[in-house]
Amino acid sequence: MDASHVQAAPTSGRKMIFTDVMEITKENIEDVVTTAFHEHQQNAFDEKFLFKYEKGLQPIRDREKNIRPEVNFTLTENHASRIVDMHTGYCFSNPITLVQRAKIESGKDSDEEKDNLKIALLNKMLYEQAKGKKDYELARNLFICGVGYQMITPVREKYKKRHFSPFEITVPNPTTTFAVYSNDAYRDQLLGCTYSEHKDGTVSLTAYSDKWCFQLERNKNNVSGIDGFRVVSEKHITPNVLGMVNIIEFSLNDRMGIFEKAIPILDAINLVGSDRINDIIQHVQSLLWLHNCNLDSEGKKNLVDGDGVVMTKSNGDGHEAKIAYLNQTLDESQIELLAEHFLDALSQITSTPSWKEASGGSTTGAMQLSNGWQCLEISAKAIEQLFVEPELRLLECAIEIIKADERPYEGLKDIDIADIEVRFCRTKTYDLVSKTNALVSLINCGVDGLTAFNTVSLFTDSEQAWLDSSRIINGIQEKLIEK
């Protein structure tokens, strides 16, 4: 197999951008942003490559074949897209919801009900902002290039009257967004930056620190200069009323896309598939070997355009004329073993279930283990832990915006971020009978109703389900206590 110009060197994850300054000020913002922007360019280059790769624009399309270059079929088996769709759908197809983390002051039913109502209102705001869809978009960015961003800002004036929530959530493109961290043990996020490139070559950039919002611009004449960014004017430096950076960076553990480690295998699968097709084409268009015989132009034409029958006779001197096709087909059984090996390795490296028929038992647990669904679940659990910390920072910004709004919001301004639990919801009706029996057993044993709802993972929004059911379930448990 000719692999020239096919293999793409895998990348090693997106680089974190650090600065030695401990506080962003009006005096150092230009230097910090300019230096960080240049470091971000390598990340952006890798991210653009990975986005194209996931869409099917893979190196096999540029393959060059030195022998019989006219037979050069290129097949893209876009497993990268399948892997991203599988992980994104499994982890984020149901919206993330918020629930009360714990009832510390047991016995105060009125306080507990107020806390549940606050979280329900916050879920209502997030629903209005289509948070589920935006989390899904963020997740695709995460699984493709290893990093993603969400930005939260006060609602724009033109939407204020018709929106219940006082904030807006957007998902900036990671190729034009980056975060800057302090170069110490704490690694605090000092800046969140997003920019747009204009047709005339200028770059407009917005940078948020915990105290200021800066509008900067880079002229096309300074593209190659280290001092490219300048604050547009003094009036383009405004206080950040939130008191925290409101562009939040999410990242996977190694800051790599979910399929990025397996790019060499993905390229090899494309190469094997392409050469299998080329083998068929070359077999159909096999070269004809003529030995001890001559063909005139009419004979060649009959061979190519006619019925393909060529009649020859010996040229004499006892030499026998020979005509045969030259072809050597691949050993399909061995190639199939190689292809299966690549697919198995790909599933293991990326924790993606295979589509093979399940081996072993037919129970739910056996099928999960045999087809790799258990590995996908473990991967999803790890991703949840990486997602929670930046999600809580986003919620902190949301609460600060709520506090600054003139509307009362039913006491929501008093909510504590420590009382909120970020809950991921996956296939809720899976193994429904077992989950229902477990829920009944927990309630009958006297376990708190909300805790039972969260434990069995039966409802997409456990908090709202508990609010709707608490009166009945509390009544059932009180009767059990009386007995």
C-alpha positions as CSV (number, residue, x, y, z in Angstrom):
1,M,0.0,0.0,0.0
2,D,1.3,3.4,-1.0
3,A,0.9,5.6,2.1
4,S,2.6,8.7,0.7
5,H,0.9,12.0,1.7
6,V,-1.7,10.1,3.8
7,Q,-0.4,10.0,7.4
8,A,-1.1,13.1,9.4
9,A,1.0,13.7,12.5
10,P,-1.3,13.5,15.5
11,T,-1.4,16.6,17.7
12,S,-0.7,16.6,21.5
13,G,-3.6,18.6,22.9
14,R,-4.4,22.3,23.2
15,K,-1.9,24.3,25.1
16,M,-2.9,26.2,28.2
17,I,-2.0,29.9,28.0
18,F,-0.3,31.4,31.0
19,T,0.8,34.9,31.9
20,D,3.3,36.0,34.6
21,V,1.2,39.0,35.6
22,M,-0.9,38.5,38.8
23,E,-3.6,41.0,37.9
24,I,-4.9,42.4,34.6
25,T,-4.8,46.2,34.5
26,K,-5.3,48.9,32.0
27,E,-1.5,49.2,31.7
28,N,-0.7,45.5,30.9
29,I,-3.8,44.4,29.0
30,E,-2.3,45.1,25.6
31,D,0.9,43.1,26.2
32,V,-0.9,40.2,27.8
33,V,-3.5,39.8,25.1
34,T,-0.9,40.2,22.2
35,T,1.3,37.5,23.7
36,A,-1.6,35.2,24.5
37,F,-3.1,35.7,21.0
38,H,0.2,34.4,19.4
39,E,0.2,31.4,21.6
40,H,-3.4,30.7,20.8
41,Q,-2.7,30.5,17.0
42,Q,-1.2,27.0,17.3
43,N,-4.2,25.9,19.2
44,A,-6.5,27.4,16.6
45,F,-4.5,25.7,13.8
46,D,-4.9,22.3,15.5
47,E,-8.6,23.0,16.2
48,K,-9.3,23.8,12.5
49,F,-7.6,20.6,11.4
50,L,-9.7,18.6,13.9
51,F,-13.0,20.2,12.9
52,K,-12.2,19.5,9.2
53,Y,-11.2,15.9,10.1
54,E,-14.5,15.3,11.9
55,K,-16.4,16.5,8.8
56,G,-14.6,14.0,6.6
57,L,-11.9,16.2,5.2
58,Q,-9.1,13.7,6.0
59,P,-5.6,13.3,4.7
60,I,-6.6,10.3,2.5
61,R,-8.3,12.7,0.1
62,D,-4.8,14.2,-0.8
63,R,-3.2,10.8,-1.3
64,E,-0.7,10.5,-4.2
65,K,-0.1,7.2,-5.9
66,N,3.1,6.8,-7.8
67,I,2.3,3.5,-9.6
68,R,-0.7,3.6,-11.9
69,P,-1.7,7.0,-10.5
70,E,-4.9,6.9,-12.6
71,V,-6.2,4.1,-10.3
72,N,-6.4,6.1,-7.1
73,F,-9.7,5.8,-5.4
74,T,-9.8,7.5,-2.0
75,L,-12.4,6.2,0.6
76,T,-13.1,8.1,3.8
77,E,-14.6,6.0,6.5
78,N,-15.6,8.8,8.8
79,H,-15.4,7.0,12.1
80,A,-14.3,10.3,13.7
81,S,-17.8,11.7,13.2
82,R,-19.4,8.5,14.6
83,I,-17.2,8.7,17.7
84,V,-18.1,12.3,18.4
85,D,-21.8,11.7,17.8
86,M,-21.8,8.7,20.0
87,H,-20.1,10.4,23.0
88,T,-22.0,13.6,22.6
89,G,-25.4,11.9,22.3
90,Y,-24.7,9.6,25.2
91,C,-23.5,12.3,27.6
92,F,-25.6,15.3,26.6
93,S,-28.7,14.1,24.7
94,N,-30.7,14.9,27.8
95,P,-30.3,18.4,29.3
96,I,-28.2,18.9,32.4
97,T,-30.4,19.8,35.4
98,L,-29.8,21.3,38.8
99,V,-30.9,19.7,42.0
100,Q,-30.6,20.5,45.7
101,R,-27.4,19.0,46.9
102,A,-28.4,18.2,50.4
103,K,-31.0,19.1,53.1
104,I,-28.7,20.2,55.9
105,E,-31.4,21.6,58.2
106,S,-33.8,18.7,58.3
107,G,-37.1,19.3,59.9
108,K,-37.7,22.8,58.4
109,D,-40.1,21.8,55.7
110,S,-40.8,25.4,54.7
111,D,-37.1,26.2,54.2
112,E,-36.6,23.0,52.2
113,E,-39.5,23.8,50.0
114,K,-38.2,27.3,49.4
115,D,-34.8,25.9,48.4
116,N,-36.4,23.5,46.0
117,L,-38.4,26.3,44.5
118,K,-35.3,28.4,44.0
119,I,-33.5,25.6,42.1
120,A,-36.6,25.0,40.0
121,L,-36.7,28.7,39.1
122,L,-33.0,28.5,38.1
123,N,-33.8,25.4,36.0
124,K,-36.6,27.4,34.3
125,M,-34.2,30.2,33.4
126,L,-31.7,27.7,31.9
127,Y,-34.5,26.0,30.0
128,E,-35.5,29.4,28.5
129,Q,-31.9,29.9,27.4
130,A,-32.0,26.5,25.6
131,K,-29.2,25.4,27.9
132,G,-29.5,21.8,26.8
133,K,-28.9,22.7,23.1
134,K,-26.0,25.0,24.1
135,D,-24.5,22.3,26.2
136,Y,-24.7,19.9,23.3
137,E,-23.0,22.4,21.0
138,L,-20.3,22.9,23.7
139,A,-19.9,19.1,24.0
140,R,-19.3,18.7,20.3
141,N,-16.5,21.3,20.6
142,L,-15.1,19.5,23.6
143,F,-15.1,16.0,21.9
144,I,-13.7,17.3,18.6
145,C,-10.9,19.6,19.8
146,G,-10.6,19.0,23.6
147,V,-11.7,22.5,24.7
148,G,-14.9,24.5,24.6
149,Y,-16.3,27.7,25.9
150,Q,-19.5,29.3,27.2
151,M,-20.1,33.0,27.7
152,I,-22.7,34.4,30.0
153,T,-23.8,38.1,29.9
154,P,-26.7,40.2,31.2
155,V,-29.6,40.0,28.8
156,R,-29.6,42.6,26.1
157,E,-32.1,45.5,26.5
158,K,-34.2,44.5,23.5
159,Y,-34.9,41.1,25.0
160,K,-35.3,42.1,28.6
161,K,-39.1,42.5,28.6
162,R,-39.9,39.2,27.0
163,H,-37.3,37.1,28.8
164,F,-37.8,35.6,32.2
165,S,-34.1,35.0,32.7
166,P,-31.9,38.1,33.2
167,F,-28.9,36.5,31.5
168,E,-27.9,35.2,28.0
169,I,-25.7,32.2,27.4
170,T,-23.7,31.8,24.2
171,V,-21.2,29.2,22.9
172,P,-18.2,31.0,21.2
173,N,-16.2,29.2,18.6
174,P,-13.0,27.7,20.2
175,T,-10.9,28.7,17.2
176,T,-11.6,32.3,18.0
177,T,-11.7,32.1,21.8
178,F,-9.1,31.5,24.5
179,A,-8.5,31.8,28.2
180,V,-5.4,33.1,30.0
181,Y,-4.4,31.7,33.4
182,S,-2.0,32.8,36.2
183,N,1.4,31.2,36.0
184,D,1.3,29.8,39.6
185,A,0.0,26.9,41.6
186,Y,-3.6,28.2,41.6
187,R,-3.9,28.7,37.8
188,D,-6.7,31.2,38.2
189,Q,-8.4,32.3,35.0
190,L,-7.4,35.9,34.6
191,L,-8.8,36.6,31.2
192,G,-11.5,35.3,28.8
193,C,-11.1,36.5,25.2
194,T,-13.1,36.1,22.1
195,Y,-12.4,37.8,18.7
196,S,-13.6,38.2,15.1
197,E,-11.4,38.6,12.0
198,H,-12.6,41.1,9.4
199,K,-12.2,41.0,5.7
200,D,-9.8,43.9,5.7
201,G,-7.4,42.0,8.0
202,T,-8.2,43.7,11.3
203,V,-9.1,41.7,14.4
204,S,-11.6,43.0,17.0
205,L,-11.2,41.3,20.4
206,T,-13.2,41.5,23.6
207,A,-11.3,40.6,26.8
208,Y,-13.0,40.0,30.2
209,S,-11.1,40.1,33.5
210,D,-12.7,40.0,36.9
211,K,-12.8,43.8,37.0
212,W,-12.8,45.1,33.5
213,C,-14.1,44.5,30.0
214,F,-11.7,45.6,27.3
215,Q,-12.3,46.3,23.6
216,L,-9.1,45.9,21.6
217,E,-8.2,46.0,17.9
218,R,-5.3,44.7,15.8
219,N,-4.7,46.5,12.5
220,K,-3.6,44.5,9.4
221,N,-0.3,46.5,9.3
222,N,0.6,45.0,12.6
223,V,-0.2,41.3,11.8
224,S,3.5,40.2,12.1
225,G,4.3,42.6,15.0
226,I,4.5,41.6,18.6
227,D,2.7,44.8,19.6
228,G,-0.3,44.3,17.4
229,F,-3.2,44.8,19.8
230,R,-4.3,48.2,21.1
231,V,-7.2,49.3,23.2
232,V,-9.6,51.0,20.9
233,S,-10.1,54.0,23.2
234,E,-10.5,54.8,26.9
235,K,-14.3,54.6,26.6
236,H,-13.9,51.0,25.5
237,I,-12.7,50.0,28.9
238,T,-15.7,49.4,31.1
239,P,-16.1,47.8,34.6
240,N,-17.1,44.2,34.8
241,V,-20.1,44.3,37.1
242,L,-20.1,40.5,37.7
243,G,-16.7,40.6,39.5
244,M,-15.6,37.4,37.7
245,V,-14.5,36.3,34.2
246,N,-17.6,35.4,32.3
247,I,-16.1,33.4,29.4
248,I,-15.7,30.0,30.9
249,E,-13.3,27.4,29.5
250,F,-14.3,23.7,29.6
251,S,-11.7,21.1,28.7
252,L,-11.2,17.3,28.7
253,N,-8.5,15.9,31.0
254,D,-5.7,15.9,28.4
255,R,-7.2,18.8,26.4
256,M,-7.4,16.5,23.4
257,G,-10.4,15.6,21.2
258,I,-12.0,12.2,21.9
259,F,-10.7,10.7,18.6
260,E,-7.4,12.6,18.5
261,K,-5.3,9.9,20.0
262,A,-6.6,7.5,17.4
263,I,-5.9,9.6,14.3
264,P,-3.1,7.2,13.1
265,I,-5.6,4.3,13.3
266,L,-8.3,6.3,11.5
267,D,-5.8,7.1,8.7
268,A,-4.8,3.4,8.5
269,I,-8.5,2.4,8.2
270,N,-9.0,4.9,5.3
271,L,-5.8,3.5,3.7
272,V,-6.9,-0.1,3.9
273,G,-10.4,0.7,2.6
274,S,-9.1,2.7,-0.3
275,D,-6.6,0.1,-1.3
276,R,-9.3,-2.6,-1.2
277,I,-11.3,-0.6,-3.7
278,N,-8.2,0.1,-5.8
279,D,-7.5,-3.7,-5.8
280,I,-10.9,-4.3,-7.4
281,I,-10.4,-1.5,-9.9
282,Q,-6.9,-2.8,-10.9
283,H,-8.3,-6.3,-11.2
284,V,-11.0,-5.2,-13.6
285,Q,-8.5,-3.0,-15.5
286,S,-5.6,-5.6,-15.4
287,L,-2.7,-5.1,-17.8
288,L,-2.5,-7.5,-20.7
289,W,0.8,-9.4,-21.3
290,L,1.6,-10.2,-24.9
291,H,4.5,-12.6,-25.5
292,N,5.8,-13.7,-29.0
293,C,2.9,-12.0,-30.8
294,N,2.1,-8.7,-32.5
295,L,-1.1,-6.7,-32.6
296,D,-2.0,-4.2,-35.2
297,S,-4.0,-1.1,-34.4
298,E,-7.3,-2.9,-35.4
299,G,-6.4,-5.7,-33.0
300,K,-5.8,-3.3,-30.1
301,K,-9.1,-1.6,-30.9
302,N,-11.0,-4.9,-30.8
303,L,-9.3,-5.7,-27.4
304,V,-10.4,-2.4,-25.9
305,D,-13.6,-1.4,-27.6
306,G,-14.8,-4.6,-29.1
307,D,-15.7,-8.0,-27.6
308,G,-12.2,-8.4,-26.2
309,V,-11.4,-11.5,-28.3
310,V,-7.9,-11.5,-29.8
311,M,-6.7,-14.2,-32.2
312,T,-3.0,-14.7,-32.7
313,K,-0.6,-17.2,-34.2
314,S,3.0,-18.0,-33.6
315,N,5.7,-15.9,-35.2
316,G,7.7,-19.1,-36.1
317,D,10.9,-20.6,-34.9
318,G,9.0,-22.8,-32.5
319,H,8.0,-19.8,-30.3
320,E,4.6,-20.1,-28.8
321,A,2.4,-17.0,-28.6
322,K,1.1,-16.2,-25.1
323,I,-1.5,-13.7,-23.9
324,A,-2.3,-13.3,-20.2
325,Y,-3.6,-10.7,-17.8
326,L,-1.2,-9.5,-15.2
327,N,-2.9,-9.2,-11.8
328,Q,-2.3,-9.9,-8.2
329,T,-5.2,-9.5,-5.8
330,L,-4.9,-8.9,-2.1
331,D,-5.5,-11.7,0.3
332,E,-8.9,-10.6,1.4
333,S,-9.1,-12.8,4.5
334,Q,-5.9,-11.3,5.9
335,I,-6.9,-7.8,4.9
336,E,-10.3,-8.4,6.7
337,L,-8.4,-9.5,9.9
338,L,-6.3,-6.3,9.7
339,A,-9.4,-4.1,9.2
340,E,-11.1,-5.8,12.2
341,H,-8.0,-5.3,14.3
342,F,-8.0,-1.6,13.5
343,L,-11.7,-1.2,14.4
344,D,-11.3,-3.1,17.7
345,A,-8.3,-0.9,18.6
346,L,-10.3,2.2,17.7
347,S,-13.2,1.2,19.9
348,Q,-10.9,0.5,22.9
349,I,-8.9,3.7,22.6
350,T,-11.9,5.9,22.2
351,S,-14.2,4.0,24.6
352,T,-16.8,3.7,21.8
353,P,-19.2,0.7,21.7
354,S,-19.0,-1.6,18.7
355,W,-21.8,-2.7,16.5
356,K,-20.9,-6.3,16.6
357,E,-23.4,-8.9,17.7
358,A,-23.2,-9.4,21.5
359,S,-21.2,-12.5,22.6
360,G,-22.0,-14.4,25.8
361,G,-25.2,-13.8,27.7
362,S,-28.1,-11.8,26.6
363,T,-28.8,-10.0,29.9
364,T,-28.4,-6.2,30.2
365,G,-25.1,-6.5,32.1
366,A,-23.6,-9.0,29.7
367,M,-24.5,-7.0,26.6
368,Q,-23.0,-3.8,28.2
369,L,-19.7,-5.6,28.9
370,S,-19.4,-7.4,25.6
371,N,-20.2,-4.5,23.3
372,G,-18.2,-1.8,25.2
373,W,-21.2,0.2,26.6
374,Q,-19.7,-0.1,30.1
375,C,-16.5,1.6,28.9
376,L,-18.6,4.4,27.4
377,E,-20.4,4.8,30.8
378,I,-17.1,5.0,32.6
379,S,-15.8,7.6,30.1
380,A,-19.0,9.6,30.6
381,K,-18.6,9.6,34.4
382,A,-15.1,10.9,34.1
383,I,-16.3,13.7,31.7
384,E,-19.0,14.6,34.2
385,Q,-16.3,15.3,36.9
386,L,-14.4,17.6,34.5
387,F,-17.6,19.4,33.5
388,V,-18.9,20.3,37.0
389,E,-16.3,22.8,38.1
390,P,-16.6,25.2,35.1
391,E,-20.3,24.7,35.1
392,L,-20.5,25.9,38.7
393,R,-18.4,29.0,37.8
394,L,-21.0,29.6,35.0
395,L,-23.8,29.4,37.6
396,E,-21.9,31.7,39.9
397,C,-21.9,34.3,37.1
398,A,-25.7,33.6,36.5
399,I,-26.4,34.2,40.2
400,E,-24.5,37.5,40.2
401,I,-26.5,38.7,37.2
402,I,-29.7,37.7,39.0
403,K,-28.7,39.6,42.1
404,A,-28.0,42.8,40.0
405,D,-31.4,42.6,38.3
406,E,-34.3,44.7,39.7
407,R,-36.8,41.8,39.6
408,P,-37.3,39.9,42.9
409,Y,-37.2,36.3,41.5
410,E,-38.8,34.7,44.5
411,G,-35.8,34.8,46.8
412,L,-33.5,33.3,44.2
413,K,-31.0,36.0,45.0
414,D,-30.2,34.3,48.3
415,I,-29.3,30.9,46.7
416,D,-25.9,29.5,47.6
417,I,-23.8,27.8,44.9
418,A,-22.8,25.1,47.5
419,D,-26.5,24.0,47.7
420,I,-26.6,23.2,44.0
421,E,-25.7,19.9,42.4
422,V,-25.2,19.6,38.7
423,R,-26.9,16.4,37.6
424,F,-26.3,14.7,34.2
425,C,-29.3,12.8,32.8
426,R,-28.9,9.9,30.5
427,T,-31.2,7.1,29.4
428,K,-33.9,7.5,32.1
429,T,-36.3,4.7,31.0
430,Y,-33.5,2.1,30.6
431,D,-34.2,-0.9,32.8
432,L,-37.4,0.8,34.0
433,V,-38.7,-2.1,36.1
434,S,-35.6,-2.4,38.2
435,K,-35.4,1.4,38.7
436,T,-39.1,1.6,39.7
437,N,-38.7,-1.3,42.2
438,A,-35.6,0.4,43.7
439,L,-37.4,3.7,44.1
440,V,-40.3,2.0,45.9
441,S,-37.9,0.1,48.2
442,L,-36.0,3.3,49.0
443,I,-39.2,5.3,49.8
444,N,-40.6,2.4,51.9
445,C,-37.3,2.2,53.9
446,G,-37.7,5.9,54.8
447,V,-35.0,7.4,52.5
448,D,-35.7,11.0,51.8
449,G,-37.8,11.3,48.6
450,L,-35.5,13.7,46.7
451,T,-32.4,11.5,47.6
452,A,-34.3,8.5,46.3
453,F,-35.3,10.3,43.1
454,N,-31.6,11.3,42.5
455,T,-30.3,7.8,43.3
456,V,-32.4,5.8,40.8
457,S,-31.8,8.3,38.0
458,L,-35.3,7.8,36.6
459,F,-36.3,11.3,35.8
460,T,-34.8,13.9,33.5
461,D,-35.4,16.7,36.0
462,S,-35.3,15.1,39.5
463,E,-35.9,18.4,41.2
464,Q,-39.1,19.2,39.3
465,A,-40.3,15.6,39.7
466,W,-39.8,15.8,43.4
467,L,-41.6,19.2,43.7
468,D,-44.6,17.6,41.8
469,S,-44.6,14.4,43.9
470,S,-43.3,15.5,47.4
471,R,-46.8,15.9,49.0
472,I,-47.9,12.4,48.1
473,I,-44.6,10.7,48.9
474,N,-44.3,12.5,52.2
475,G,-47.8,11.3,53.0
476,I,-46.9,7.7,52.2
477,Q,-43.9,7.8,54.4
478,E,-45.8,9.4,57.3
479,K,-48.3,6.5,57.2
480,L,-45.5,4.0,57.2
481,I,-44.0,5.7,60.3
482,E,-47.4,5.5,62.1
483,K,-47.6,1.8,61.4
